[in-house]
Amino acid sequence: MRTVTEGGAGREAPRRRLRELGVVPGVLPPGPKNDITDVAGVLVGQVTLFEGDAVRTGVTAVLPHDGNLHRHRVPAGLCVGNGYGKLIGATQVVELGELETPVVLTNTLAAPRAADALIGWTLEQPGNEAVRSVNPFVGETNDGVLNDIRARVVTPDHVLAALARASDGPVEMGAVGAGTGTVAFGFKGGIGSASRRLPERLGGATVGVLVQTNFGGVLQVAGVRVGERLERYYLREELTGAAPRSSTGLSTGPAGASGSSTGRAGAVDDADGSIMIVVATDAPLSDRNLTRLAARALTGLGRTGAAMTNGSGDYAVAFSVAEGVRRTGAAGVLRPGREYGNEALSPLFLAAIEATEEAIYDSLCLATTVVGHEGRVAEALPLDALTSL
């Protein structure tokens, strides 16, 4: 369910992941696909809505497993870096430490419809005929710079389509799904994903991350101050006295040349926005330690130069797919099994940090330039300039 029209993704050099550019963040090795589906059982489905001159949005769904999630819930933990957001289902995850639906990501004004679709989808699952309570988990970021968000084009059918096409294949990244209309660091953001696999002597567990990037700050890539070098970063005008963007928001400077030369309005890079981070692991962890794992994802966010401003919603949710720690909805008890102790967590923490950092980079590296609502432009991060730095 993807419609691409002229004026959307422009003619650009092929986009590549950061590793394909010769930049390898971190020290731990990735999984085979280097995305969240390297965690066995995790499925991802997406719907991209790229229509006409103004629709730039979509849906991304992450399923911890392909069974009945309401009856076989997964332990989960949530960390809130900054709570400027409309995260549906958060309080029950904090209270009970479990997910009973997939995680669905979309835009801010579509979150209620996505929640309604998740409720209907859950009620229709075989075995749920007597279910009378569902806690849908829906995250969002505001894609209103590029997308006509007030048109509210995302429907429950789009959410159901994303759930139906969920697979364990390679995750499509960039300006797709819930990241179709997002902006990060003043460039085109989107969906990114990465993974880390621990060596057997450290337990052999896998940690996978998927992000929806729509935030700002001062972009750093593997420690290099890229945002400053490209003269696009939060508070640049205030700190340097450089000419601000015009009242129409025209792109200026090296990263915004095409926007200004064509007279098209550029994406705002004031660092407000949001990020949703979904962390999955096959390590058998309690919800308490999954909360700790989610918190480490914010360290990965910090490595990229995020400002985490007042108007940014920064959330990380982590879950374990290990069958030994799943909870049966019917009995409401923890299934027999053993979970990792605190002493085993440190390598997993590093894995979550590195996978989050790389997932954010890949959301930028694989996103293409997008022209959206009212002619606003979010230009792709220039890969040639990135590699030269």
N, C-alpha and C positions, 0 to 999 in steps of 0.2 A: 504494500500500500504506500507507494512512493511516487510522487509526481514532481518531476524536475522541469522547470521552464527556463526560457532564456532570461538572462538578467539575474540568475541565481549564481551557481558556481561558475566562475569565469574560466577562461583558458589559462591554465597555469602549468608550470612544470609539475611532473608527478610528485605527489606527496609521499613522504617516507617516514617511518618510525625513527625515533631518536637513535636507536641502536644501528639502524641502517645508515645513519649519517656518521657513524664511527664514535658516537658518544655513549658511554656505558655508565649509567649512574649506579652507584652502590657496589657492594662486593659479593652479594649472594647471587647464585645463578637463577635464571628464570625457569619456568616450566616450559614444556614443548611449544605451546602456542603463545606464551607470555601474556596471558589474559586470565580473567576470572574463571573461565570454564576449564582451566587446568585443575581446578578443584573438582574432583570426581563427583558427578551428580548435578552440579550447578548448570542451569540452563539460562540463556539470555534470548529474549525476543524483542524486536523493535519495529515500530511503525514511524515512518518519516512523512511529514506533511509539508510539501514544498510546492505551493500552488499559487499561480498568478503573481502579483507584485507584492503581496502583503502577508501571505501565510507561510510562516517559517517556524514550525513547531513539531512536536511528535511525542512518542511514548517509548519508554524503555522498561522492560520487565525483567526482573531477576528472580528465578525460582531456585530455592535451595535444593530441591529434589523433585522428581516427577511423580511422586505419590500424593496422597491426600494430606496436604500440609495442616489442615485443621485437626486431623486425627493423629498425625505424626509430626508434632511441632518440633522446631529446632531451637535450641537455646540461643539467646541473642543478648547483646549488650549495646547500649546507645551512649554516645558522647556528644555533647553540645558545646561547640567552640564559641558560637555566638548565635543566640536564639531568635534572630530576625527571620522568621520563616513560618510556613504553614504546614508543618510536618504532622500528618494525620496518623494517629495510632501510637504516638510516642509514649504517652503516659503508661499504657498497659505494658509496653515492652519494658519500661523501666521497672514497673511494679512486679511483673511476673517473670521477666527475663526470658521471653520466648517470642518467636514469630509464628503466627498461625495462618498467614497468607504470604504470597509472593511480595517482594518489594517492587513497587511501581514508581517510576519517575516520570514527571511531565512538567508542564508550566504551571505557574501559580494559580491562575484562575480555572485551570482544568482539574485541580486536585480533588474537589468534591465529586466531580463526575467519575474520576478514576476510582475513588473510594467506593462509589455506588456500584461501579462495574465489578470491582473486586468482591464486594459482598455478594452480588448476584452469582458470580462465577463460583464462589465458595459454596453457596447454598445448593448449587446444581451438581456438585461433585457427588458421585456415588458413595453412599455411606453417611452423607450429611443430611438425610431427610428430616431428622429431628433437631437439627441445629437451630438455636434461637438467638445466638449472639455471635457476631463476627467482628474482629478487630482488624480492619484493613490498614496496611502500612503503605502510605503514599508520601513520597518526597517530591519537592519541586524547586525550581529556580525560575526567576522572572525573565522571560525572553522578550519582553515588550519593546526592546530597542529595535530588533529586526522583525519581530512578529506582531501582527495586529492582534494583540492578546485579548483586547476587549471583544473581538468577534467570537471568541470561545468556540473555535472550530473542532476541538478535540471532543469526541463523543465516546460513550461507553463501548461502541463497536470497535473503535480504534484500540482501546485498551484490551478488549477480548482478542483482537487480531494479534496484538503483540504477545499475549499469553499463549495463543495457539501456535505461533511460529517459533516459540522458544526452543533452542537447541543447544547442544554442547559443542557446536562448531566454533570456528574463530569469530570473535566479536568484531563487528563492523564498528569503526571508530571515526571520529571527526564530526562533521556537520550532519549527524544522523540522529534518529530517534529523539529522545528528550533533549539532545544537544543541538538540534537543527538550528535554533535561533539564538544560541547563547554566545556571550562575549567574555573573554578572559584576558586580563592584562592589556586591554585595549585592542586585542587581536581577536580573530574568530576562535572561539572555544568550541566545546562539544563533548562528546563521549570519548573517554579514554579508559584503557584497561591494561593491567600488567600483573605479573605473578612472580613469586619466589618459591623455590623448593629447597628445603634444608637437606644437607647431606645426611646419610643414614646414621652416622655417628651422633647426629644431633636430633634424631627421631624421624627424619625423612618426611616431615609434614610439608604440605603446600599451603601457601597463603595467596589468595587472589583478590584483586581490587578492581572495582569499576567506579568511575567518577563521572559526574555531570558538572562541567566547569563553567562558571558564570560569575567570576569574581575578579578582583584586581589587586594591585600592589606594585611591587618593583620586581619584575621577572628576573629570576636567576636560574640558570640551567647548569647543573653540575658545578655550582659555585661561581660561574661566570656571570657578571652583572649585565645580562643581555638587555634588559629594559632600559638601563641608563645609556648603553652604547647605541641603542636604536632610538634614543630620545623619545621614548614613550613609557611613562611611568607615573604613578600616583604622586601628586603634589609638584610635578615638574614646573609648572608655570609659577607657582608660589615660591619655589626655591630658587629658580634661575632667573625669573623676570622675563621669561620667554613670552612671546605673544600668545594669548589664550586662543582657543578655538573661537570661531565666529559665533554669533548668536544662533545661527542655523545649525551649528554643530559640524561644519565642514571639516573633513580630515585635513591635517597639516603635518608638515615634517616628513622625514624619510619614509616612515611606515604608512603615511597617509597620502602619499603623492597622488595616487590614482584617484582617490576620493576628491581631492581638491581640484585636480585638473579637469575632472568631468563635472564638477559642480554638484556632486551628490553628497548628501549629508552623511557624516561618518558616525561610527559607533562611539558612544561615550566611554571614556576610560577613567571614571572618577573613583574606581575601586569598590563601589557598592555593587551588590549582586549576591551570589550565593554559591555554595558547592555542596553537592551530595556525594558522600563517599560510602560505598558498599564494600565491606570486607568479608570474605568467605575463607574458611579453613577446614581442612579435614582432620585437624588435631582435635581430640576430644577435650573440649574446654567447658567449664561451667559458665553460666551467664555472668558471674562476677568477673572472671578472667577475660571473657569476651568484651566486657565493658572496658577493661584495661587495654585490650588489644585495639579497640576502636579509638581510644584516646591517643595511642601511638600514631594512628593515621594522621592526626592533626600535626604531628611533628613533620611528617612527610609533606603536608601542605605548607608548613612554615619554610621548609627547605626551598620551595619554589619562589618565595618572596611574597606570599600573600599578606595583605595588610589587615584582613579580618576586621573591616570597618564596621561602624555602627549599623549601616544598612545592609550588612551581609549575613546571610544565614548559613552557618558552617556546621554541618552535621556528619557524623560517621556512625554507621550501624554495622556491627560485626555478628556473624553467626557461624556455628559449627555444623557441618553436615555429617559428622561421625554418628553412625547408627547407635552406638552404645550410650549416647547422651540425649537421644531424642526423647520427647515426652509424648505419651499417648493421651490424646484428648479424651478418650472414653473413660480411662481410669484416673486421669489427672495426677499420675505419679511418674517419677523418673524411672525409666527403664533400667534394668540392671546393666552396669557397665562401669568402667573405670575412667576417670578423667585425669588430665595432666595436673601435677602439682605446681605450685608457684615457681619452684626452682627450674622448671622446664620452659618457662615463658620467655626468657630474655631473647633467645634466637628468633622466636616468633615475633616479638616486638620489632626487631630490626627488619624482619621480612615485611611487616606491614608498613613500616616507614618507607622502605625502598620501593615497594610496589606502588604505594600511593604517589610518591614523587614521580616515578616513571609514567604512571597512568596519566597524570596531569600533563606532563610534557607531550605524551603521544596524542592527547586530545587537541593540543595546539598544532603539532607537527602534521597531523593527518587531516585537519580541517582546511577547507578551501574558502576562498573569498566568497562572501555572501552579500548580495544586495537585497535589502528587505523593505519593510514598511516605510512609507514616505521617502523612499530612496536612500535610506541610511545604509552605510557600508561597514561591514566588519571585514577587514582585510586579513588574509592568512599571514601567519608568522613567516617572514621571509627566510627560507631554509638556507639559501646561499649565504646570507648575512650571518645566520646562526652558525654555520660551519666555519666561516672565516674567523669568527670570534673564539 
